[in-house]
Amino acid sequence: MTEARHALGKAGEEAAVEFLRQHGYRILERNYRCRFGEIDLIARDGRMLAFVEVKTRRSQKYGPAAAAVTAQKQRHLIKASQAYLIQEKKAGELCRFDVVTIEMDAQQ
């Protein structure tokens, strides 16, 4: 990943964290990694755990950001979330998957 793409992703993730906090979410984990992949954010929304994928774009030149959450990416997120639930002994928790898309100005 180029330095510019990494910076864009980090800025998008920061924006997503701020947005989620403003909407009452409590961030539990950032960039959770396991052998199945990475989950950008794990948050609590009331009694529900939210596994959050953040996609950031500068434009829609290559399509909407949400389109980057392919079926393969979804399978990795499911497996990684299962690993988290087992690791943290939260297997009985209510959970869901969210996608937060961020489109930033080219100047940001």
C-alpha positions as CSV (number, residue, x, y, z in Angstrom):
1,M,0.0,0.0,0.0
2,T,1.4,3.4,-0.9
3,E,1.9,6.0,1.7
4,A,-0.8,8.2,0.2
5,R,-3.4,5.4,0.3
6,H,-2.4,4.5,3.9
7,A,-2.8,8.1,4.9
8,L,-6.2,8.3,3.2
9,G,-7.4,5.1,4.9
10,K,-6.2,6.4,8.3
11,A,-8.0,9.7,7.8
12,G,-11.1,7.9,6.8
13,E,-11.0,5.6,9.8
14,E,-10.6,8.7,12.1
15,A,-13.6,10.3,10.5
16,A,-15.6,7.0,10.9
17,V,-14.6,6.8,14.6
18,E,-15.8,10.4,15.2
19,F,-19.0,9.8,13.3
20,L,-19.8,6.6,15.3
21,R,-19.0,8.2,18.6
22,Q,-21.3,11.1,17.8
23,H,-24.0,8.6,17.2
24,G,-23.5,6.8,20.6
25,Y,-21.2,4.0,19.6
26,R,-18.4,3.0,22.0
27,I,-15.3,1.9,20.1
28,L,-13.9,-1.4,21.5
29,E,-11.2,-2.3,19.0
30,R,-9.4,-0.6,16.1
31,N,-7.7,-2.7,13.4
32,Y,-8.4,-6.0,15.0
33,R,-6.2,-8.6,13.3
34,C,-6.3,-12.4,13.3
35,R,-5.3,-15.1,10.8
36,F,-8.5,-14.5,8.9
37,G,-8.0,-10.8,8.2
38,E,-8.6,-7.5,9.8
39,I,-11.7,-5.7,11.1
40,D,-11.4,-2.0,10.9
41,L,-13.5,-1.2,14.0
42,I,-15.4,-3.1,16.6
43,A,-17.9,-1.0,18.4
44,R,-20.8,-1.3,20.8
45,D,-24.1,0.2,19.9
46,G,-26.3,-0.3,22.9
47,R,-26.4,-4.0,23.5
48,M,-25.2,-4.8,20.0
49,L,-21.7,-5.4,18.8
50,A,-21.0,-3.8,15.4
51,F,-18.1,-5.1,13.2
52,V,-17.4,-2.1,11.0
53,E,-15.6,-2.0,7.7
54,V,-14.5,1.5,6.7
55,K,-14.0,2.3,3.0
56,T,-12.6,5.7,2.0
57,R,-12.4,7.3,-1.4
58,R,-11.4,10.6,-2.9
59,S,-13.8,10.1,-5.8
60,Q,-16.2,7.6,-7.3
61,K,-14.0,7.2,-10.3
62,Y,-13.8,3.4,-9.6
63,G,-17.3,3.1,-8.3
64,P,-18.9,3.6,-4.9
65,A,-16.8,2.8,-1.8
66,A,-19.3,0.2,-0.6
67,A,-18.7,-1.8,-3.8
68,A,-15.2,-2.6,-2.5
69,V,-16.8,-4.8,0.2
70,T,-16.9,-7.9,-2.1
71,A,-18.3,-11.3,-1.2
72,Q,-14.7,-12.5,-0.5
73,K,-14.1,-9.5,1.9
74,Q,-17.5,-10.3,3.6
75,R,-16.4,-14.0,4.1
76,H,-13.1,-12.7,5.7
77,L,-15.0,-10.3,8.0
78,I,-17.3,-13.1,9.1
79,K,-14.4,-15.4,9.9
80,A,-12.5,-12.7,11.7
81,S,-15.6,-11.7,13.7
82,Q,-16.1,-15.3,14.8
83,A,-12.5,-15.4,15.9
84,Y,-13.0,-12.2,17.9
85,L,-16.2,-13.5,19.5
86,I,-14.5,-16.7,20.6
87,Q,-11.3,-14.9,21.8
88,E,-13.2,-12.4,23.8
89,K,-15.8,-15.0,25.1
90,K,-18.7,-13.1,23.6
91,A,-20.1,-15.9,21.5
92,G,-23.7,-15.2,22.7
93,E,-23.6,-11.5,21.9
94,L,-26.0,-9.9,19.4
95,C,-23.9,-8.6,16.5
96,R,-24.1,-7.1,13.1
97,F,-21.9,-5.9,10.3
98,D,-21.8,-2.2,9.3
99,V,-20.0,-0.5,6.4
100,V,-19.1,3.2,6.8
101,T,-18.1,4.9,3.5
102,I,-16.2,8.2,3.5
103,E,-15.6,10.4,0.5
104,M,-12.9,13.0,1.1
105,D,-12.1,16.1,-0.9
106,A,-9.0,15.8,-3.0
107,Q,-7.5,18.5,-0.8
108,Q,-7.8,16.5,2.5
